[in-house]
Amino acid sequence: MWAWAWAGVVAAASCGGDGGTGGGDGPIRIGAIFDLTGPTADVGTDYANGMRAWVEWTNGRGGIEGRTVDLDYEDYAYDVARAEQAYSRMVGRGVVAFMGWGTGDTEALHTRVADDQVPFSSASLSHRLGDPKEAPYNFLVATSYSDQFRIALEWIARQHEGGTPVVALMHNASPFGLSPARQGGAEYAEMRGIDLSLYEMPRGAVDYTAELSRIRQSGARYVVIQNTSGPAAQALRNARSLGMDQTFVCLNWCANALLVRLAGEATEGVMGTVPYAPLTVDVPGTAVIREHLEATGGSPEGRTNAYTQGWWTIAVFGEAMRRIVAGGRELTGAAIKAELETFREFEMGGVTVPLTITPDDHRGAKGLRLFHVEGGQWVPATEFLQAPATP
């Protein structure tokens, strides 16, 4: 399986399939927006660096079937209006696919990318973005926030002893933060007999003592965090200072090495839903990244699983493009979409579950492993778990 295309994984395209950079033997252009300076830059930078590293690695091996990859990207600082402007500029420059970032901007763009026929994937794992009836050109190649939340809730329900499990969801003040509960999580909690309450984490806050005090008063024994590493680390430090002994579970954007660096001993025992393995996990899909970093004078040290996720997200699109070019077909947005919809149990080198994408379901991954922090490292706590069915 692993001969599949270490030299073919990135992309670019022209909207509407008119040829552009998708035709002929020229470079393949793919658009991207990254948060390098905004409120989610703590994880956004590593994600962006993973994508850029994949492009460097691919071009160093001759590109995709001999065609180099041109990654056309901008820092949009987590601003929806800037994302829309950047997207328009890049479509005008002939990108054949697009890598986004946040939930707000990805949801805002989903109608436009469908009209333009530009296949789109982003770091947003909003569940609705994997529904082709609502977002026909959007693809999720990591487990959605809702599926992550349901996996965490199922784990809580199974290991809880005595009475009703009481769970608090601390969330970013954004569509990203609300996505796990609002897109199926709250209904699943009710179905499983879990008492769930939501607690907003205001943007820019430097202390969450008030929110944590309310959580403790509520009787919650479990706290799930849907936020990036910086705010989550502050919440864990506050919880430690309050002497809280609740079980904390981070969804993927705070279940990473950065959280441990920022919060230190306060992270010991924290659980995490981890769709993409960190580079410390020795599987083929992390080995190729470590080898590239070492070959280019870099180091895996300090890289988070966001780096793995960025690399492999763009790699999936690159494989679809490789198949199209190898078959002598024109590389258009419509062709990339159609090719992605043929993926069945597509192996991801052990970094995540195999992907299956169909014309009726663009949520390629529906499982992950739970990790926990032990001795300052994220280590696997379970085998791959499949998300429970939506109620």
N, C-alpha and C positions, 0 to 999 in steps of 0.2 A: 504493500500500500504506500510505502514511503518514498517511492520513486515519483510520486504524483506531481511534483512541480516545485521543488525548492527554488527553481528559477522562474517561476511563473506565478506571482501573486501580488498584484496591485492593479490600478486601473485608472482609466480616464475615459471621457466620452462626450459626444456632442448631443445636445438635447434634441429630442424628436427623431433621432436616428438618421441624420442627414449626412453621415460620413464624418466630416470634420477631422479631428485628431484620431477618430476611431477607424478611419479608412487608410488603406495603403500600408506602407512600411514605416511610417513616422512614429514619433514618440506617442505614448498613450498618456493622456492628461487626466488626472483625477483631482477633484476639488476637495478642500477640507477646511473646516474652521476649528480652531483650538482655543481653549481658555488657558492662556499663558500668564495673564496678569489680573484676572478677575477673581471673584469670590470662591471659585472652585479650582483655582490654579494649583492648589496643593496636590490634587490628584491629576488635574488636566495636563500638567507639564510632562509627567511620566507617560501618560497615554499618548500624547503627541510625539514624544521621543521614540516610543515603540513603533509608531507608524512610520516615522521618518527613517528609523533604522531598517525596517523591512524594505523600504524603497532602496536604500543604499545597498543592502544585501542583494536584492534582486538585480539591480543594475550592474553590480559587480560580477554577476554571473551571466551577463549578456542580455538581461531584461526578460520580457515575456515573449518567448519564441522569437528572440532577436530584436524585439522592440523595447526601447528603454521606457521607463516610467517617469513622468513629470508630475510631481506632487505640487499642486498650486494651492497654497494655504495662507490663511490670515489668522491673526490673534483677534478674536472678537470680544474678549473680556467678559463673556457671559451676558451679553447685551442682545436681546432678541432683534431689535431694529438693525444693529450692526450685522447680525447673522444674515438677515434677509438681504441687506445691501451687498454683502460679500458673495452670497449665493448668486445674485443677479450678475455680478461682475464675472464670476467664474463660468457661469453658463454662457455668457457672451464670449468667453475665451475658448469655448468648445470642450468643456469637461464631459466625460462620458459616464461618470459615476461620482458620488459625493460622500464624504465622511463627515458627519456632524458631531455634535457634542451634547448639549443640554436638552432637557425635556421640553422646556418652554419653546425654544427655537425649533426643535425638531417637529413638535406638534404644529407650530405655526407654519412650517414649510411643507407639510405633507401633501397638501392639495396642489401646490405649485410643482413639486417634484413629479407628481403623477401627470400633470398637464404637460410638463417638459419631457417626460419619459427619461428621467435621470434616476437610476437605482441609487438608493440612499441607505446608509447604515450609520448609526451614531452610538455614542456612549450612553445615551438615554435608553433605558430598558423598560420604558413605559409599555404596559401590556397591550394597549390598544394599537400601538404602532406595528404590531405583528399580525394584525387582521387585514388581509388584502381587500376586504370589502370596504374598509375605512381608509386604508393607506396602501394602495396597490403597489407602490414602488418603494416602500420601506421594508427593511429586513432586520430582524433581531438575530444576531449570532451569539448572543449570551442569554442566560436565563433571565426572564423578565423580572422586574421588581415584585410583581404580584406573585409569580411562582416562587421567587426567593422567600417572600414573606410567608407564603403558605407552607413551604418546607420548614421554615423556622417554627411556625405555629404548630405544625404536626409534631415536630420534635418535642416542643414544649408540652403538648397534650399527652404524648406517650410517656414522658419521663416524670411528669408531675404526679405527686402522690397526695391524695386527700383533698377533697373539695374542689371548687371551681378554680382553674388557673386564671389569675388576674395579670394581664399584660398591659404595659404602657408602651406606646409607640412615640418616641421622641423624633421629630421630623424637621427637616429643613423647611423654611417658610417659602415654599415654591411648589409648582406642579410636580417637580421631581420628588419633593418631600412627601406629598400627599398620594402619589401614585400607588404605592403598595396597598394602602387601605382602601382607596377610592375605586380601584379597578379589580375588585374581587376579594381583597384581603379581609375586609370587615365582614362580608357575607360568610367567608369561610370560618372566621372566628366564631360567629354566631352558630353556625352549623356544628362546630366542634365543642360548643359549650364553653367557650373562652370569653371572659369578661375583658373587652378591649377598650382602652381610652387613648385618645391622641393628645400629645403635648407639643406645641409648636416651639421650635428653637429660633428665636428672632435673629435675623441677619445682623452681624456685627456685634452680637452679645459676647461679652468676655467672662460671663459667669452664669451658670445654670443652677445655682443653689435653690432659687425659688421654685423652678420647675421640678427639680428633684425632690424638694421637700413636699410638694403636692403629690408627687408620685408615691413617696413613702407613706403619706397619710392615706392614700387610696387603698393601700394594702397590696399593691402590685408586687409580685415576686420575680417578675421578668420584665426587662426593659430592652426593647428592640430599638436600634438607632438607624434612621435613614437620613444620613448626612455624610459630608466628606470628613476627612481625617482630623482637620483642625478643630472644628466644633465638637466632634465626638471625643477627642482627647481631652478637651476642657471639661466636658461633662463627666468623663471618667475620673479626672482629678478631683472635681467637686464631689462626686459620689464617695470617693475614698476619704476625703476630709470630713464628710458627714457620717462616716462609719457604716455606709450602706453595704449590705451583703446580698443584694439582689443579683440574679444572673443577668448579665448584659450580653446582648447579641447584636453584632454589627451586620447590616446588609453590605453589599460588596464595596461601596465607595468609602467605607471606613474600615473594612476588614483587610488591612494591609500593613506593610512594614512601617510606613510613615506613622501610623497610629502608635505603634510601640515606641518609636523614637521620640514622639512628642509626649506620651503619657507614662512611659517607663513602667514601673512596677504596678501602676494602677490598671494595666491591661492584663495582668496575669489571670488566667482563667476565662477571659472574655471569649465568647463563641463568635463565629463569623460564617456567613454564607459566601462562599468563594467560587464564582463561576469559572475563573481562569486561574490555574495554578501559579503561585509565585515561583521565581527562578530557583528557589531553594529545593523545590520538588524535582527529583531527577526523572524526567520522562523525555521522550524524543522531542516534543514540542518546546521544551525549555532548553534542551541541550543545544539546539541550533542557534538560539538567541545568545546563550552564554558563549558559544564558540565565535559568533560574530563580534560580540563585544570585546572578547579577548584579542581577536585578530585585528581589530581597529584601535587598539590601545585603550579601550574602555574596561569597565569592570562590572560584573553583576552586583557588586556590593551597593546597597542603597537603592537598588531598583525595586519597585513594588510590582504587585500583580497587575496594576494598571498598565505597566509596560508590556507584559505578556498579552493583555487584552487588546491593546492598540495594535501590536504586531499581527496578531491572529485575526482581528476583525478585517483589516485590509487584505490579509492573505487569502481569506475566503473569496473575496471579490476578484483577487488576482487569479485564483484557480479557475473561476468561471471564465475570465477573459482568456486564460491560456487555452482552454478547451475550444473557445470560439475561433481564436487565431489559428490554432493547430488544425482546425477543420476547414480552414480557408474561407470562413464566413466573415461578413462585415461586422466590425465591432461597434455595435450601437447600443443605446440604453435598453431598447426593447429586447435585443438579443441577450444582453447580460441578465436582465430580469428572467427571461425564459430559461436560461441556462441554470441560474441559481435555483429555480423551481424544480430542477431535476435531481438535486442533491438528495441522496438516500444513505443514511448511516455513514456520512462522510467523516472519515477519521481525522481527529484533530491532534494527533500526537500525544494524547493523554493529558493535554492541558484542560480539556473540558470533555463533556460527553460528545459522542458522534452527532453530527448535525443531519437533520432531515427537514427539508424545505419542500413544500408542495404549492401548487397554485391556490390552494384554499387555506394555507397556514404558513406564514412567514416567520413564525417563532421557531427558529431552528434548533434551539437547545431548551430542554425542559427539565434538566437535572443539574446537580452540583454536589460537591462534597462540603460538609460542615468541617471547619477547622476550629482550633482553639489555640490560645496563646499559652505556651509552656516554656518556661525558662527564657522568655524574651523572644521566642520564635513562634510563627504560625505553623502548626503541624496538623495533619489530617486527623479528624476525630471520628469520621465515618467513611464508608465507601460512598460511591455516587448514589444519591437519593433522587428519585423522580418526584416532581411536583404532584401533589394530589389534584384530582380533577376539580375543575371549577364548579362550585355549587350551582 
